[in-house]
Amino acid sequence: MNLRGRNKVNPNFNMSSMTDIVFLLLIFFMLTSTLVTVSAIDVLLPKAGGKTENQTSIAVTITKDSDFYIDKSKVSSNSLEQELLNKVGVNKEKTVVIRGDQNVPYKNVMQVIDIANRNKLKMILAVKGR
């Protein structure tokens, strides 16, 4: 007398569905992480109401007439690098905030970025918030 049934259950676990889910999650997180870094480009300029000054940053302003200013003092484009290095000092821990008018030629902004890169200075490109 044979008591065993004809339908046998396979005790092995199939991992293919699990790997599909993990692969889809990996793709999802890779795509969303790139979108997060792209949206981090827009910055809001802070509004201040006091007389306190931030001693860790130096503002380089470029007007629509292509005039350069370092912390409200006008500087010629030829002496911009030397004046900026004098303002930064020896420790080079200060951040250069580049504030360019929206109608400024791109080459003027790139001139300041090149100076900061050459001298290994930290820089921030200031934009107006939405």
C-alpha positions in Angstrom: 0.0 0.0 0.0 1.6 3.3 -1.2 0.5 6.2 1.0 2.6 8.9 -0.6 0.8 11.5 -2.7 1.5 12.3 -6.2 1.9 16.1 -5.6 5.2 16.8 -3.9 6.0 20.3 -2.5 9.4 21.6 -3.5 11.1 22.9 -0.3 13.6 25.2 -2.2 13.1 28.9 -2.1 13.2 30.8 -5.4 15.3 34.1 -5.1 14.6 35.5 -8.5 11.6 37.6 -7.4 13.6 39.0 -4.4 16.5 40.0 -6.7 14.0 41.8 -9.0 12.6 43.8 -6.1 16.1 44.7 -4.9 17.2 45.7 -8.4 14.2 48.0 -8.8 14.8 49.6 -5.5 18.4 50.2 -6.4 17.4 51.9 -9.6 14.8 54.0 -7.8 17.2 55.3 -5.2 19.9 56.0 -7.8 17.5 58.1 -9.9 16.1 60.0 -6.9 19.5 60.8 -5.5 20.6 62.5 -8.7 17.4 64.6 -8.6 18.1 65.8 -5.0 21.5 67.1 -5.9 20.2 69.0 -9.0 17.6 70.8 -6.8 20.3 71.9 -4.4 21.7 74.4 -6.8 19.1 77.1 -6.0 20.0 79.1 -2.9 18.1 81.8 -1.1 20.0 84.9 -0.1 19.6 85.6 3.6 17.9 88.7 4.9 19.6 90.5 7.8 18.4 93.2 10.0 21.3 93.9 12.3 24.8 95.4 12.2 26.6 92.1 12.6 29.0 91.2 9.9 30.0 87.7 8.8 33.7 87.5 9.2 34.0 84.3 7.3 32.9 85.5 3.8 34.0 88.1 1.3 31.5 89.4 -1.2 32.7 90.0 -4.8 30.0 92.0 -6.6 29.9 92.5 -10.4 27.6 95.2 -11.6 25.8 95.4 -14.9 28.4 97.9 -16.0 31.2 95.3 -15.4 32.5 97.1 -12.3 34.0 94.9 -9.6 33.5 95.5 -5.9 35.1 93.7 -3.0 33.0 94.3 0.1 31.6 97.7 -1.1 35.0 99.0 -2.3 35.5 99.4 -6.1 38.4 97.4 -7.6 39.8 97.4 -11.1 39.7 94.0 -13.0 43.5 94.0 -13.2 44.0 94.3 -9.5 41.1 92.0 -8.5 43.2 89.0 -7.7 45.7 90.8 -5.5 43.0 92.8 -3.6 41.0 89.6 -3.1 44.0 87.7 -1.7 44.8 90.7 0.6 41.2 90.5 1.9 41.3 86.7 2.4 44.5 86.7 4.3 46.9 83.9 5.1 44.5 81.2 6.4 42.3 81.1 3.3 39.3 79.9 5.4 37.1 82.7 4.2 34.4 82.0 1.5 34.1 84.2 -1.6 30.5 85.0 -2.3 30.2 85.9 -6.0 27.3 88.3 -6.6 26.8 89.0 -10.3 24.1 91.0 -11.9 21.9 89.0 -14.2 23.0 91.0 -17.2 26.7 90.7 -16.6 28.7 89.0 -19.3 29.6 85.4 -18.4 33.4 86.1 -18.8 33.4 88.5 -15.9 31.9 85.9 -13.5 34.3 83.3 -14.8 37.2 85.7 -14.1 36.3 85.6 -10.4 35.7 81.9 -10.4 39.1 81.3 -12.1 40.8 83.5 -9.4 39.1 81.5 -6.7 40.1 78.1 -8.2 43.7 79.2 -8.8 44.1 80.2 -5.2 42.1 77.2 -3.8 39.4 79.5 -2.2 36.0 78.3 -1.3 33.3 80.1 -3.3 29.5 80.5 -3.5 27.6 81.8 -6.4 24.7 83.9 -5.0 21.4 83.9 -6.7 18.0 85.4 -5.9 15.4 83.1 -4.4 12.2 82.5 -6.2 
